[in-house]
Amino acid sequence: MIPASPHSPQNGVAPIAAAGTRWQQLWRDAVTDPHELLRLVGLEDRAADLLPSRDTGFAMRVPRGFVARMRHGDARDPLLLQVLPAAAELERVPGFGTDAVGDLAARAAHGVLHKYDGRALLVATGSCAVNCRYCFRRHFPYAEQTAAAGRWREAVAHLRGDASIREVILSGGDPLSLSTARLRELGDALADVPHVTRLRLHTRLPIVLPERIDAEFTDWLAALPLQKVVVVHANHAAEFDAGVDAACLALRQAGAILLNQSVLLRGVNDDAETLAALSERLFEAGVLPYYLHQLDRVDGAAHFEVDDAHALALAAALRDRLPGYLVPKLVREVAGAASKLPV
């Protein structure tokens, strides 16, 4: 990263934070105004064409470091398309709803979703560093359902009472939006649950705000007496830079196995060359491709959907191009199913 003033853009791109800036400040400095985002990427004169005519009900948020990776002047940049509100979000499409994957029916305790055998998911928080426009939980009632409320007590009580649960999955929102101190509270509690042996963190922060992976966090992760799996979320090779590589290295050095899950998105990564490049770039960063998700059919995201026939053709092309360990599993989540289902 090139140090720059946090208030003066260079060459039209988002200003990059000075070295040593704490991740919390970078979080607060995120771009939340779509007009500012368009100005930073040289598209301010396209605002009338690119932005919806009214509020979509889902706020925009994107860290400036992620904006800096976007192609200046390109309205079809794959990173920009993931975060910029679009008029298509206002369309209501049959088959799309507010609870695309059956989260509400899977609630087992406050902030706990129990869908699959052997593992339970904790909705740690509703906060994210970036609001992806295709987010399947964009309508989730976070104010009523966060496991961190009450210092995790109800969530941990549920885990303790079910000896079948071997793995705890932290999701959200993004669990790494919580302070390390709050995460340490959970780690300490899990250490006293003998049948829980593995912690899985689902997070986009190492990709969009890699500064979050600081020494305090990696010290906590390394000392955690559980197996650690970190599942990051990148959809395009352009999301990676030296800062992301450093964050991934720090996570591996803290003892975490790194996997990636992507979402197949029309206009972003729905061609074989782009997906193959993503798998190669992930492996360069020490991350194994894990899942390639068909879009969860949430209201506001229909314009990203790729039909199954094209998705299957892409999966076949990846098998032809890549070694097997770099080919993600093409899956779909179906409400009530016992696992993710192959497409």
TASULVEN-V508919 format. One record per residue. N is the residue number from 0. PSI is psi in degrees with one decimal (NA if undefined). Layout:
n:N psi:PSI
n:N psi:PSI
This chain:
n:0 psi:142.0
n:1 psi:118.8
n:2 psi:139.1
n:3 psi:162.2
n:4 psi:137.1
n:5 psi:-2.0
n:6 psi:-5.0
n:7 psi:110.0
n:8 psi:148.7
n:9 psi:124.2
n:10 psi:30.0
n:11 psi:-10.0
n:12 psi:168.8
n:13 psi:139.4
n:14 psi:142.1
n:15 psi:139.5
n:16 psi:150.9
n:17 psi:151.2
n:18 psi:136.9
n:19 psi:-4.8
n:20 psi:132.4
n:21 psi:149.3
n:22 psi:-30.5
n:23 psi:-37.8
n:24 psi:-40.7
n:25 psi:-37.5
n:26 psi:-48.9
n:27 psi:-28.1
n:28 psi:7.4
n:29 psi:153.8
n:30 psi:124.5
n:31 psi:-3.6
n:32 psi:116.5
n:33 psi:-33.9
n:34 psi:-38.0
n:35 psi:-41.8
n:36 psi:-45.5
n:37 psi:-37.8
n:38 psi:-42.0
n:39 psi:-28.6
n:40 psi:15.5
n:41 psi:29.2
n:42 psi:22.7
n:43 psi:-28.9
n:44 psi:-4.2
n:45 psi:7.7
n:46 psi:-42.2
n:47 psi:-32.3
n:48 psi:-33.5
n:49 psi:-25.7
n:50 psi:150.3
n:51 psi:156.9
n:52 psi:-16.0
n:53 psi:170.5
n:54 psi:132.6
n:55 psi:-10.9
n:56 psi:5.1
n:57 psi:108.0
n:58 psi:154.2
n:59 psi:139.8
n:60 psi:129.7
n:61 psi:129.8
n:62 psi:148.1
n:63 psi:-30.4
n:64 psi:-33.7
n:65 psi:-39.4
n:66 psi:-37.6
n:67 psi:-17.8
n:68 psi:-4.9
n:69 psi:151.8
n:70 psi:123.5
n:71 psi:130.8
n:72 psi:7.4
n:73 psi:105.6
n:74 psi:-13.9
n:75 psi:16.1
n:76 psi:132.0
n:77 psi:-24.2
n:78 psi:-41.5
n:79 psi:-43.1
n:80 psi:-27.5
n:81 psi:-19.9
n:82 psi:-16.5
n:83 psi:125.7
n:84 psi:141.3
n:85 psi:152.0
n:86 psi:-31.3
n:87 psi:-20.2
n:88 psi:-19.8
n:89 psi:-12.3
n:90 psi:139.3
n:91 psi:121.5
n:92 psi:130.6
n:93 psi:138.4
n:94 psi:-8.8
n:95 psi:139.1
n:96 psi:-170.5
n:97 psi:-16.8
n:98 psi:75.5
n:99 psi:-27.5
n:100 psi:15.5
n:101 psi:31.6
n:102 psi:-43.1
n:103 psi:-33.5
n:104 psi:-16.1
n:105 psi:6.1
n:106 psi:126.4
n:107 psi:-22.3
n:108 psi:177.2
n:109 psi:113.3
n:110 psi:8.1
n:111 psi:126.9
n:112 psi:128.4
n:113 psi:93.3
n:114 psi:-37.9
n:115 psi:151.5
n:116 psi:135.2
n:117 psi:-6.1
n:118 psi:149.2
n:119 psi:145.7
n:120 psi:131.2
n:121 psi:121.2
n:122 psi:94.2
n:123 psi:-35.6
n:124 psi:162.0
n:125 psi:-2.1
n:126 psi:143.3
n:127 psi:151.5
n:128 psi:-22.8
n:129 psi:140.1
n:130 psi:97.9
n:131 psi:134.7
n:132 psi:-17.9
n:133 psi:10.8
n:134 psi:126.4
n:135 psi:-13.3
n:136 psi:27.6
n:137 psi:-16.3
n:138 psi:9.3
n:139 psi:139.4
n:140 psi:71.1
n:141 psi:-33.9
n:142 psi:-25.9
n:143 psi:-13.3
n:144 psi:77.2
n:145 psi:128.7
n:146 psi:-25.1
n:147 psi:-15.9
n:148 psi:139.3
n:149 psi:27.8
n:150 psi:38.3
n:151 psi:5.7
n:152 psi:-49.3
n:153 psi:-40.6
n:154 psi:-46.5
n:155 psi:-35.1
n:156 psi:-39.5
n:157 psi:-44.3
n:158 psi:-43.0
n:159 psi:-31.4
n:160 psi:-1.4
n:161 psi:99.2
n:162 psi:-7.8
n:163 psi:-15.1
n:164 psi:112.8
n:165 psi:-24.9
n:166 psi:135.4
n:167 psi:129.5
n:168 psi:124.0
n:169 psi:122.8
n:170 psi:-160.5
n:171 psi:-135.5
n:172 psi:-162.3
n:173 psi:119.4
n:174 psi:-25.0
n:175 psi:-0.3
n:176 psi:-17.3
n:177 psi:153.6
n:178 psi:156.3
n:179 psi:-32.0
n:180 psi:-40.8
n:181 psi:-38.7
n:182 psi:-35.3
n:183 psi:-37.4
n:184 psi:-45.4
n:185 psi:-44.9
n:186 psi:-41.9
n:187 psi:-39.4
n:188 psi:-40.3
n:189 psi:-30.9
n:190 psi:-19.7
n:191 psi:6.3
n:192 psi:100.6
n:193 psi:-29.6
n:194 psi:-9.4
n:195 psi:118.2
n:196 psi:-8.7
n:197 psi:137.4
n:198 psi:128.0
n:199 psi:128.0
n:200 psi:121.8
n:201 psi:116.1
n:202 psi:142.6
n:203 psi:-9.1
n:204 psi:-38.6
n:205 psi:-22.2
n:206 psi:-49.2
n:207 psi:-23.0
n:208 psi:69.3
n:209 psi:-18.1
n:210 psi:-17.3
n:211 psi:-26.7
n:212 psi:74.6
n:213 psi:179.2
n:214 psi:-37.5
n:215 psi:-43.4
n:216 psi:-46.9
n:217 psi:-31.0
n:218 psi:-43.5
n:219 psi:-46.1
n:220 psi:-43.6
n:221 psi:-34.6
n:222 psi:-9.7
n:223 psi:125.3
n:224 psi:46.0
n:225 psi:159.2
n:226 psi:140.6
n:227 psi:128.9
n:228 psi:128.6
n:229 psi:118.7
n:230 psi:108.7
n:231 psi:173.7
n:232 psi:103.3
n:233 psi:141.4
n:234 psi:-10.4
n:235 psi:144.2
n:236 psi:-27.6
n:237 psi:-10.5
n:238 psi:-11.6
n:239 psi:141.5
n:240 psi:-172.8
n:241 psi:-34.9
n:242 psi:-40.2
n:243 psi:-42.3
n:244 psi:-43.0
n:245 psi:-39.3
n:246 psi:-41.9
n:247 psi:-40.8
n:248 psi:-43.6
n:249 psi:-38.4
n:250 psi:-41.5
n:251 psi:-40.2
n:252 psi:-21.7
n:253 psi:3.7
n:254 psi:11.3
n:255 psi:142.0
n:256 psi:131.5
n:257 psi:126.0
n:258 psi:160.6
n:259 psi:139.2
n:260 psi:135.2
n:261 psi:163.6
n:262 psi:133.0
n:263 psi:118.3
n:264 psi:124.1
n:265 psi:130.5
n:266 psi:-9.8
n:267 psi:-52.3
n:268 psi:26.1
n:269 psi:44.3
n:270 psi:152.6
n:271 psi:-37.7
n:272 psi:-43.2
n:273 psi:-43.8
n:274 psi:-38.1
n:275 psi:-41.3
n:276 psi:-36.6
n:277 psi:-46.4
n:278 psi:-42.4
n:279 psi:-41.8
n:280 psi:-37.1
n:281 psi:-46.0
n:282 psi:-35.1
n:283 psi:-33.7
n:284 psi:3.4
n:285 psi:25.3
n:286 psi:134.0
n:287 psi:132.9
n:288 psi:138.3
n:289 psi:-68.4
n:290 psi:143.8
n:291 psi:106.9
n:292 psi:134.2
n:293 psi:147.3
n:294 psi:131.8
n:295 psi:131.7
n:296 psi:73.2
n:297 psi:143.3
n:298 psi:132.5
n:299 psi:-5.6
n:300 psi:7.5
n:301 psi:-29.1
n:302 psi:-11.0
n:303 psi:-8.0
n:304 psi:139.5
n:305 psi:132.0
n:306 psi:156.6
n:307 psi:-37.4
n:308 psi:-43.7
n:309 psi:-39.3
n:310 psi:-42.8
n:311 psi:-36.5
n:312 psi:-38.2
n:313 psi:-42.7
n:314 psi:-40.5
n:315 psi:-39.9
n:316 psi:-37.1
n:317 psi:-39.1
n:318 psi:-33.3
n:319 psi:-30.8
n:320 psi:-30.5
n:321 psi:154.1
n:322 psi:152.8
n:323 psi:-34.2
n:324 psi:-8.4
n:325 psi:5.6
n:326 psi:111.5
n:327 psi:154.6
n:328 psi:126.4
n:329 psi:115.7
n:330 psi:166.9
n:331 psi:142.6
n:332 psi:128.3
n:333 psi:126.5
n:334 psi:127.7
n:335 psi:-10.9
n:336 psi:156.4
n:337 psi:-4.8
n:338 psi:173.1
n:339 psi:141.3
n:340 psi:135.1
n:341 psi:144.2
n:342 psi:NA
